[in-house]
Amino acid sequence: MNSVLSAVLWIGIYLALVLAPLAILLTGPRPPGSGFWWDLSMATGFAAVAMLGVQFVLTARFKRATAPFGIDILYYFHRTMAIIAFALVCAHYLVIRVVYPDALGTINPLMAPGYMTFGRAAFLCFTIVIVTSIWRKSLHIPYYGWRLTHVLLTTAGLIFAGIHIEGVDYYYEAPGTRPFWVAFVSFWVLLVVYVRLIKPWRMRQRPYRVMDVKAETTNTWTLAVQPEGHAGLRFHPGQFAWLTLRASPFALKEHPFSISSSAERPQRLEFTIKDRGDFTHTVSTITPGEIAWLDGPYGAFSIDRYVMAAGFVFIAGGVGIAPIMSMLRTLADRQDPRPLLLVYANNQKEGIMFEEALEALKSRLTLRVVHLLLLPPSDWQGECGLITQELLEKNLPENRQQLEYFLCGPKPMTQCTEAALHALRIPLRQVHSELFDLV
């Protein structure tokens, strides 16, 4: 109930921030000669700028704001709202272009009013941000370069948009409008200062030292760190943190990784990382003694949110086993007696991670492990193929509708598994999927 109330509160705050400029426009006097289409264009423009400004709040990682939803959900929401805001920017322009073309004037920056040129510059910045964000991987844009460009262009776009808004004299001078935009811009500037300066500075005061780098498979490693001069990080099993290595926390070179160690042992944090290019390709070269910084924990993908569950079913694919290992290890350290089932899918036997650790956990937990291979060797005795309704029906216990399900793996696997569980009449509220995919 507390999570629901907190979610409602944060949704209300978001709507208030986004709708505030519209409320000011609707309640204030209208300029002489304005009509429906002119007002609609102004409304879409003001709403778009408000939404784009609030985008910084969605990615600022305020723990209280992310807790009810999970930061993965907030990042997906961030992406969706960015597209909607950009659509409103386009609507703002198109209405004027079609109904009031004379109002646009010349595109020549040497002859056009300054505020119009800044408006066009803002539109260009937002266009580049949207295109490079949606098609970053298709365009083969490196993550580091994209992230820095994303921040700089969004910041420049909002500044240009603010100058453009000030040029719309009547709306800016209407009662209540100027104080709102002054407060809005001030809040946004303070937020950027906090996220890009104060928060990294605080991270630098709490360093971690690399203790070990262990190969799990030919392209996956577990990196262990311990706090250096402070108490460390308390987290819930299944959560993740942003990890910075070989760079300053100010450098925007951080990456999100799931914690794979027990939440009952915060003095040693482990991250299991698969080589996917960019930073992950360098994990095998990291040596004990190097300094790391962490920002976390984050995420709602945790057994600790379901303390009254009769038992748990974990379904993992590949490196998706990492947060599930954290949950299993935590349950073992807590001597939890509840029944547990792990269905672990991989392409080949060589891709199985934590094989020995899982065998050891069987002696400490009421745990059954089902390994599934897409390309099994000739002597394989386990399950073969993909996760299907038939496979789950064969392996799930009789009380399957009373259990909580945790899914983590490639998106196609997760979607197929969700469909299979739905077909088996598992309640949607009992199926929890990790959606994180930023890099």
FIVOGU-780212 format. One record per residue (C-alpha): z, x, y; residue in one letter. Coordinates in nm, 2 decimals, padded with zeros to 4 digits. Each point is the difference from the previous one (the first is absolute). Layout:
// FIVOGU-780212
Z / X / Y / A
...
END
This chain:
// FIVOGU-780212
00.00 / 00.00 / 00.00 / M
00.08 / 00.29 / 00.24 / N
-00.34 / 00.15 / -00.07 / S
-00.17 / -00.34 / 00.07 / V
00.19 / -00.04 / 00.33 / L
-00.08 / 00.35 / 00.10 / S
-00.37 / -00.04 / -00.08 / A
-00.01 / -00.33 / 00.21 / V
00.17 / 00.18 / 00.29 / L
-00.25 / 00.29 / 00.00 / W
-00.29 / -00.23 / -00.03 / I
00.13 / -00.19 / 00.30 / G
00.04 / 00.31 / 00.20 / I
-00.36 / 00.10 / -00.08 / Y
-00.14 / -00.34 / 00.10 / L
00.20 / 00.01 / 00.32 / A
-00.14 / 00.34 / 00.10 / L
-00.36 / -00.10 / -00.08 / V
00.01 / -00.35 / 00.16 / L
00.19 / 00.09 / 00.31 / A
-00.31 / 00.08 / 00.21 / P
-00.16 / -00.33 / -00.10 / L
00.32 / -00.19 / 00.09 / A
-00.01 / 00.16 / 00.35 / I
-00.37 / -00.09 / 00.04 / L
00.06 / -00.36 / -00.11 / L
00.30 / -00.06 / 00.22 / T
-00.12 / 00.18 / 00.31 / G
-00.25 / -00.13 / 00.26 / P
-00.37 / 00.04 / -00.08 / R
-00.24 / 00.18 / 00.24 / P
-00.24 / -00.22 / 00.20 / P
-00.33 / -00.06 / -00.18 / G
00.11 / 00.10 / -00.34 / S
-00.10 / -00.22 / -00.29 / G
00.07 / -00.03 / -00.37 / F
-00.22 / 00.29 / -00.11 / W
00.13 / 00.23 / 00.26 / W
00.36 / -00.08 / -00.09 / D
-00.09 / 00.04 / -00.37 / L
-00.14 / 00.35 / 00.07 / S
00.30 / 00.11 / 00.19 / M
00.24 / -00.14 / -00.27 / A
-00.18 / 00.18 / -00.28 / T
00.00 / 00.33 / 00.20 / G
00.37 / -00.02 / 00.09 / F
00.10 / -00.10 / -00.36 / A
-00.21 / 00.29 / -00.14 / A
00.17 / 00.25 / 00.22 / V
00.35 / -00.14 / -00.09 / A
-00.09 / 00.02 / -00.37 / M
-00.13 / 00.35 / 00.02 / L
00.31 / 00.11 / 00.18 / G
00.23 / -00.15 / -00.26 / V
-00.20 / 00.19 / -00.27 / Q
00.21 / 00.30 / 00.09 / F
00.32 / -00.19 / -00.09 / V
-00.15 / -00.08 / -00.34 / L
-00.05 / 00.36 / -00.08 / T
00.31 / 00.14 / 00.17 / A
00.20 / -00.03 / -00.33 / R
00.31 / -00.18 / 00.13 / F
00.20 / -00.04 / -00.32 / K
00.15 / -00.33 / 00.09 / R
-00.34 / -00.15 / 00.08 / A
-00.16 / 00.13 / -00.31 / T
00.28 / -00.09 / -00.24 / A
-00.08 / -00.37 / -00.05 / P
-00.37 / 00.06 / -00.08 / F
-00.04 / 00.36 / -00.12 / G
-00.19 / 00.25 / 00.21 / I
-00.31 / -00.03 / -00.22 / D
-00.03 / -00.37 / 00.09 / I
00.05 / 00.09 / 00.37 / L
-00.28 / 00.26 / -00.01 / Y
-00.24 / -00.26 / -00.16 / Y
00.10 / -00.24 / 00.27 / F
-00.06 / 00.27 / 00.26 / H
-00.35 / 00.05 / -00.12 / R
-00.07 / -00.38 / -00.01 / T
00.14 / -00.06 / 00.35 / M
-00.20 / 00.30 / 00.13 / A
-00.32 / -00.17 / -00.12 / I
00.10 / -00.34 / 00.15 / I
00.09 / 00.17 / 00.33 / A
-00.33 / 00.17 / 00.01 / F
-00.17 / -00.33 / -00.07 / A
00.18 / -00.14 / 00.31 / L
-00.12 / 00.30 / 00.21 / V
-00.36 / -00.08 / -00.11 / C
00.06 / -00.37 / 00.08 / A
00.13 / 00.09 / 00.34 / H
-00.32 / 00.20 / 00.07 / Y
-00.25 / -00.24 / -00.16 / L
00.12 / -00.31 / 00.19 / V
-00.05 / 00.17 / 00.33 / I
-00.33 / 00.15 / -00.11 / R
-00.14 / -00.35 / -00.10 / V
00.17 / -00.23 / 00.26 / V
00.06 / 00.23 / 00.30 / Y
-00.24 / 00.30 / -00.04 / P
00.00 / 00.07 / 00.38 / D
00.37 / 00.08 / -00.03 / A
-00.07 / 00.31 / -00.21 / L
-00.21 / 00.17 / 00.26 / G
-00.17 / 00.33 / -00.06 / T
00.10 / 00.22 / -00.29 / I
-00.06 / 00.31 / 00.21 / N
00.34 / 00.16 / 00.05 / P
-00.11 / 00.15 / 00.33 / L
-00.07 / -00.35 / 00.15 / M
00.23 / -00.23 / -00.20 / A
00.35 / -00.09 / 00.11 / P
00.25 / 00.24 / -00.15 / G
00.20 / -00.26 / -00.19 / Y
-00.32 / -00.12 / -00.17 / M
-00.09 / 00.36 / -00.11 / T
00.35 / 00.04 / -00.14 / F
-00.04 / -00.33 / -00.19 / G
-00.32 / 00.12 / -00.16 / R
00.17 / 00.33 / -00.09 / A
00.29 / -00.19 / -00.16 / A
-00.25 / -00.20 / -00.20 / F
-00.17 / 00.32 / -00.12 / L
00.33 / 00.15 / -00.10 / C
00.10 / -00.30 / -00.20 / F
-00.34 / -00.02 / -00.17 / T
00.03 / 00.36 / -00.12 / I
00.35 / -00.06 / -00.12 / V
-00.10 / -00.30 / -00.21 / I
-00.32 / 00.15 / -00.15 / V
00.17 / 00.33 / -00.09 / T
00.30 / -00.18 / -00.15 / S
-00.19 / -00.25 / -00.22 / I
-00.26 / 00.25 / -00.12 / W
00.20 / 00.32 / 00.02 / R
-00.05 / 00.09 / -00.36 / K
-00.36 / -00.10 / -00.01 / S
-00.06 / 00.21 / 00.31 / L
00.19 / 00.29 / -00.16 / H
00.23 / 00.05 / 00.29 / I
00.29 / 00.22 / -00.08 / P
00.34 / -00.17 / 00.02 / Y
00.15 / 00.24 / 00.25 / Y
-00.29 / -00.02 / 00.24 / G
-00.01 / -00.38 / -00.03 / W
00.36 / -00.05 / 00.06 / R
00.01 / 00.21 / 00.31 / L
-00.32 / -00.16 / 00.13 / T
00.14 / -00.34 / -00.08 / H
00.32 / 00.06 / 00.21 / V
-00.19 / 00.15 / 00.29 / L
-00.27 / -00.26 / 00.02 / L
00.24 / -00.29 / -00.03 / T
00.22 / 00.15 / 00.27 / T
-00.30 / 00.06 / 00.23 / A
-00.13 / -00.35 / -00.07 / G
00.32 / -00.17 / 00.10 / L
00.03 / 00.20 / 00.31 / I
-00.36 / -00.08 / 00.10 / F
00.06 / -00.37 / -00.09 / A
00.31 / 00.00 / 00.23 / G
-00.21 / 00.13 / 00.29 / I
-00.27 / -00.26 / -00.08 / H
00.26 / -00.28 / 00.01 / I
00.14 / 00.11 / 00.33 / E
-00.35 / -00.04 / 00.14 / G
00.01 / -00.37 / -00.08 / V
00.20 / -00.06 / 00.32 / D
00.09 / -00.36 / -00.03 / Y
00.13 / 00.00 / -00.35 / Y
00.19 / 00.32 / 00.05 / Y
00.16 / -00.12 / 00.32 / E
00.09 / -00.35 / -00.13 / A
00.38 / -00.06 / -00.02 / P
00.16 / 00.17 / -00.30 / G
-00.31 / 00.19 / -00.09 / T
00.06 / 00.33 / 00.17 / R
00.36 / 00.03 / -00.13 / P
-00.12 / -00.08 / -00.35 / F
-00.27 / 00.26 / -00.01 / W
00.23 / 00.26 / 00.16 / V
00.26 / -00.07 / -00.27 / A
-00.26 / 00.00 / -00.27 / F
-00.15 / 00.33 / 00.11 / V
00.34 / 00.16 / 00.05 / S
00.11 / -00.12 / -00.35 / F
-00.31 / 00.14 / -00.15 / W
00.04 / 00.34 / 00.17 / V
00.36 / 00.02 / -00.11 / L
-00.10 / -00.09 / -00.35 / L
-00.26 / 00.28 / -00.01 / V
00.25 / 00.25 / 00.13 / V
00.25 / -00.11 / -00.27 / Y
-00.25 / 00.02 / -00.29 / V
-00.18 / 00.32 / 00.10 / R
00.28 / 00.20 / 00.16 / L
00.36 / -00.13 / -00.06 / I
-00.05 / -00.09 / -00.37 / K
-00.17 / 00.33 / -00.10 / P
00.27 / 00.19 / 00.20 / W
00.27 / -00.18 / -00.21 / R
-00.18 / 00.08 / -00.32 / M
00.00 / 00.37 / 00.09 / R
00.38 / -00.01 / 00.01 / Q
00.01 / -00.11 / -00.36 / R
-00.22 / 00.25 / -00.20 / P
-00.04 / 00.01 / -00.38 / Y
-00.07 / 00.30 / -00.22 / R
-00.25 / 00.00 / -00.29 / V
00.19 / 00.08 / -00.32 / M
-00.27 / -00.04 / -00.26 / D
-00.37 / -00.09 / -00.06 / V
-00.07 / -00.11 / -00.36 / K
-00.34 / -00.09 / -00.15 / A
00.01 / -00.34 / -00.17 / E
-00.37 / 00.00 / -00.09 / T
-00.30 / 00.22 / 00.09 / T
-00.03 / -00.18 / 00.34 / N
00.35 / -00.14 / 00.06 / T
00.32 / 00.17 / 00.11 / W
00.36 / -00.09 / 00.07 / T
00.14 / 00.16 / 00.31 / L
00.38 / 00.02 / 00.03 / A
00.19 / 00.05 / 00.33 / V
00.36 / 00.00 / 00.10 / Q
00.17 / -00.05 / 00.34 / P
00.06 / 00.30 / 00.21 / E
00.33 / -00.03 / 00.19 / G
00.03 / -00.38 / -00.01 / H
00.09 / -00.28 / -00.24 / A
-00.35 / -00.08 / -00.10 / G
-00.18 / -00.33 / -00.05 / L
00.14 / -00.32 / -00.15 / R
-00.27 / -00.22 / -00.14 / F
-00.06 / -00.29 / -00.24 / H
-00.19 / 00.08 / -00.32 / P
-00.37 / -00.07 / 00.05 / G
-00.01 / 00.09 / 00.37 / Q
-00.21 / 00.28 / 00.16 / F
00.02 / 00.24 / 00.29 / A
-00.25 / 00.18 / 00.23 / W
00.00 / 00.37 / -00.09 / L
-00.09 / 00.28 / 00.24 / T
-00.06 / 00.35 / -00.14 / L
-00.15 / 00.31 / 00.16 / R
-00.01 / -00.17 / 00.34 / A
00.23 / -00.12 / 00.28 / S
00.11 / -00.37 / -00.01 / P
-00.18 / -00.02 / 00.34 / F
-00.34 / 00.09 / -00.16 / A
-00.09 / -00.34 / -00.15 / L
-00.04 / 00.17 / -00.34 / K
00.23 / -00.22 / -00.20 / E
-00.08 / -00.18 / -00.33 / H
00.17 / -00.30 / -00.18 / P
00.11 / 00.07 / -00.35 / F
00.22 / -00.20 / -00.24 / S
00.33 / 00.15 / -00.10 / I
00.01 / 00.05 / -00.38 / S
00.36 / 00.12 / -00.04 / S
00.32 / -00.21 / -00.04 / S
00.15 / -00.17 / 00.30 / A
00.34 / 00.10 / -00.14 / E
-00.08 / 00.37 / 00.06 / R
-00.10 / 00.02 / 00.37 / P
00.09 / 00.38 / 00.01 / Q
-00.34 / 00.06 / -00.18 / R
-00.30 / -00.20 / 00.09 / L
-00.32 / 00.01 / -00.20 / E
-00.35 / -00.11 / 00.09 / F
-00.28 / -00.02 / -00.26 / T
-00.33 / 00.07 / 00.17 / I
-00.36 / -00.02 / -00.14 / K
-00.28 / 00.22 / 00.13 / D
-00.22 / -00.23 / 00.20 / R
-00.14 / 00.25 / 00.26 / G
00.13 / 00.11 / 00.34 / D
00.37 / 00.08 / 00.00 / F
00.06 / -00.11 / -00.37 / T
-00.24 / 00.28 / -00.11 / H
00.25 / 00.26 / 00.13 / T
00.31 / -00.13 / -00.17 / V
-00.04 / 00.24 / -00.29 / S
00.01 / 00.30 / 00.24 / T
00.33 / -00.10 / 00.16 / I
00.28 / 00.23 / -00.10 / T
00.38 / -00.04 / -00.02 / P
00.17 / 00.08 / 00.33 / G
-00.25 / -00.16 / 00.23 / E
00.13 / -00.25 / 00.26 / I
-00.09 / -00.37 / -00.01 / A
00.09 / -00.30 / 00.21 / W
00.04 / -00.36 / -00.10 / L
-00.03 / -00.33 / 00.17 / D
00.13 / -00.28 / -00.21 / G
00.09 / -00.18 / -00.21 / P
-00.24 / -00.29 / 00.02 / Y
-00.13 / -00.28 / -00.22 / G
00.12 / -00.32 / -00.16 / A
-00.13 / 00.09 / -00.35 / F
00.34 / 00.04 / -00.17 / S
00.21 / -00.15 / -00.27 / I
00.30 / 00.00 / 00.24 / D
-00.15 / -00.31 / 00.16 / R
00.05 / -00.19 / -00.33 / Y
00.35 / 00.08 / -00.12 / V
00.03 / -00.32 / -00.19 / M
-00.32 / 00.05 / -00.21 / A
00.03 / -00.05 / -00.37 / A
-00.22 / 00.30 / -00.06 / G
-00.30 / 00.19 / 00.13 / F
-00.36 / 00.06 / -00.10 / V
-00.17 / 00.30 / 00.15 / F
-00.38 / 00.03 / -00.01 / I
-00.14 / 00.33 / 00.12 / A
-00.33 / 00.18 / 00.02 / G
-00.04 / 00.37 / 00.04 / G
00.22 / 00.15 / 00.28 / V
00.12 / -00.36 / 00.07 / G
00.27 / 00.10 / -00.25 / I
00.18 / 00.19 / 00.28 / A
00.21 / -00.28 / 00.17 / P
00.06 / -00.16 / -00.35 / I
00.15 / 00.33 / -00.12 / M
00.24 / -00.01 / 00.29 / S
00.10 / -00.35 / -00.11 / M
00.04 / 00.09 / -00.36 / L
00.20 / 00.32 / 00.08 / R
00.22 / -00.20 / 00.23 / T
00.07 / -00.27 / -00.26 / L
00.08 / 00.28 / -00.25 / A
00.25 / 00.16 / 00.24 / D
00.16 / -00.34 / 00.06 / R
00.02 / -00.06 / -00.37 / Q
-00.18 / -00.33 / 00.04 / D
-00.02 / -00.19 / -00.33 / P
-00.27 / -00.25 / 00.09 / R
-00.32 / 00.00 / -00.21 / P
-00.30 / 00.19 / 00.14 / L
-00.37 / 00.02 / -00.08 / L
-00.24 / 00.26 / 00.13 / L
-00.38 / -00.04 / -00.05 / V
-00.15 / 00.33 / 00.11 / Y
-00.39 / 00.02 / 00.03 / A
-00.20 / 00.32 / 00.02 / N
-00.36 / 00.10 / -00.06 / N
00.08 / 00.28 / -00.24 / Q
00.30 / 00.13 / -00.19 / K
00.00 / 00.31 / 00.22 / E
00.07 / -00.22 / 00.30 / G
00.33 / -00.13 / -00.12 / I
00.28 / 00.11 / 00.22 / M
00.38 / 00.03 / -00.08 / F
-00.07 / -00.04 / -00.37 / E
00.31 / 00.20 / -00.10 / E
00.21 / -00.15 / 00.28 / A
-00.09 / -00.36 / -00.12 / L
00.10 / 00.09 / -00.35 / E
00.34 / 00.13 / 00.12 / A
00.05 / -00.32 / 00.21 / L
-00.03 / -00.21 / -00.31 / K
00.33 / 00.14 / -00.13 / S
00.17 / -00.10 / 00.33 / R
-00.16 / -00.34 / 00.06 / L
-00.11 / -00.31 / -00.19 / T
-00.35 / 00.11 / 00.06 / L
-00.33 / -00.06 / -00.18 / R
-00.30 / 00.20 / 00.11 / V
-00.36 / -00.11 / -00.08 / V
-00.27 / 00.26 / 00.07 / H
-00.35 / -00.12 / 00.06 / L
-00.31 / 00.23 / 00.01 / L
-00.35 / -00.09 / 00.11 / L
-00.15 / 00.30 / -00.18 / L
00.24 / 00.08 / -00.29 / P
-00.04 / 00.29 / -00.24 / P
-00.09 / -00.06 / -00.36 / S
00.36 / 00.03 / -00.12 / D
00.15 / -00.24 / 00.27 / W
00.25 / -00.25 / -00.14 / Q
00.07 / -00.20 / 00.32 / G
-00.18 / -00.27 / 00.19 / E
-00.35 / 00.05 / 00.12 / C
-00.22 / -00.14 / 00.28 / G
00.09 / -00.18 / 00.32 / L
00.31 / -00.21 / 00.09 / I
-00.09 / -00.35 / -00.10 / T
00.17 / -00.34 / -00.05 / Q
-00.02 / 00.06 / -00.38 / E
00.17 / 00.34 / 00.03 / L
00.28 / -00.13 / 00.22 / L
00.05 / -00.31 / -00.22 / E
00.03 / 00.22 / -00.30 / K
00.26 / 00.24 / 00.16 / N
00.21 / -00.22 / 00.24 / L
00.33 / -00.13 / -00.13 / P
00.06 / -00.37 / -00.06 / E
00.21 / -00.04 / 00.31 / N
-00.30 / 00.13 / 00.21 / R
00.04 / -00.27 / 00.27 / Q
00.35 / 00.11 / 00.08 / Q
-00.09 / 00.37 / 00.07 / L
-00.11 / 00.18 / 00.32 / E
-00.33 / 00.19 / -00.01 / Y
-00.09 / 00.32 / 00.19 / F
-00.36 / 00.11 / 00.02 / L
-00.12 / 00.33 / 00.13 / C
-00.34 / 00.16 / -00.05 / G
-00.37 / -00.01 / 00.10 / P
-00.09 / -00.32 / 00.19 / K
-00.24 / -00.14 / -00.27 / P
00.28 / 00.05 / -00.27 / M
00.25 / -00.18 / 00.22 / T
-00.23 / -00.29 / 00.07 / Q
-00.09 / -00.05 / -00.36 / C
00.37 / 00.02 / -00.11 / T
00.10 / -00.25 / 00.27 / E
-00.27 / -00.24 / -00.13 / A
00.11 / 00.05 / -00.36 / A
00.37 / -00.07 / 00.09 / L
-00.11 / -00.31 / 00.19 / H
-00.18 / -00.12 / -00.31 / A
00.32 / 00.05 / -00.20 / L
00.18 / -00.22 / 00.25 / R
00.22 / 00.27 / 00.14 / I
00.12 / -00.13 / 00.34 / P
-00.17 / 00.18 / 00.30 / L
00.34 / 00.07 / 00.16 / R
00.10 / 00.22 / -00.30 / Q
-00.31 / 00.22 / 00.03 / V
00.03 / 00.30 / 00.24 / H
-00.29 / 00.23 / 00.07 / S
00.00 / 00.33 / 00.19 / E
-00.29 / -00.01 / 00.24 / L
00.02 / 00.33 / 00.18 / F
-00.33 / 00.18 / 00.05 / D
-00.02 / 00.19 / 00.33 / L
-00.18 / 00.32 / -00.08 / V
END
